[in-house]
Amino acid sequence: MLNRRSDSPAEKVVEVVQRLLAERSINRPICSDDNLREVGLTSLDMVNLMLSVEAEFDLEIPEIEITPANFRSISTVSSLVTVLLLNNR
């Protein structure tokens, strides 16, 4: 049995995105830099992604940070979460 460390913010963001993709029946592999809109997520999906990220990390994303650029890819969401978690310490 492997002793697994706790999930990093990036790993948790991947899980959130994968759940959302599964709910939308989007079954293609994606990379962390793939544009989530091009993968198939709609504007409503992006709102759900934002809400899911807030719930997963128990944080509130400031309105100024709710931009298409911050939710473009898994990488950009992970970066946003990392910054917010550091600022909330």
N, C-alpha and C positions, 0 to 999 in steps of 0.2 A: 504494500500500500504506500502510495506516494504521500508525502507530507506537503500539502499544497498551501501556499501562503494565501492570504486574503486577496480577493480580486482587486486589481488596481482600478482607478477611475476609467481608464481606457477600456479595460476588459468589461466593466459594467456597462459602458456606453455601447459596446459591441452587442452585448446581450439585449439591451433595450431596443436597439435598431433591428436585431434579428427577430425579436418578438413582433415588432411592428410589421416587418416584411412578411413574416409568416401569417399574421392576421390578414394581410392584403393578398395572400397567395402568390407572393413574389418569391420564386424559388431559385433565383440565379445567384451564383457566388458574387460577392462584392469585395472590393478592397477598401482599405480605410480612407483612401483619397477619392473614391468614386463619388460623383455628384449624386446625392440622394434623389433629387428631382428626376434626373435622367434614369435612375434605377427604376423609378415608377411611383415614387411617393407624391401625393397631391398636396395642395396647400393645407387642407384639413389634416392630412397625415403629419405634416410638419408641426402643426399646432399640437397634435397628440404626442408627437415626439418631445416637444418642449415640456409638456405637462408630465410625461413619463419620466423625463430626466429630473425634473424638479422633485417628483415623488421618490424616485430611486435614491437620490442623494440628499433628500430632506433639505432642500434649499430653494430659495426663490431667485429666479433669474431676473435681474433688474431690467426694466423696460428698455433701457438704452442698449442692452446687450441682445435683445430679441431682434436679430437682423438675419436676412437670408445668408449673409456671409458666415455667421456663427453656426448656422445649421446646414451648411452646404454638404458636409461629409462627416463621416465618423471622426476623422482627425480634427476637424474644426470644433465639433461638439465636445470632444475629449479635451481639447485645449481650453475651451471656455469653462468646462466643469473644473478642471485643474486650477485655473486662476481663481474661480469663485470659492473653491474649497480652501485655497491658501489665504484668501482675503477674509474668510469667515472664522479663522482660527483665533 
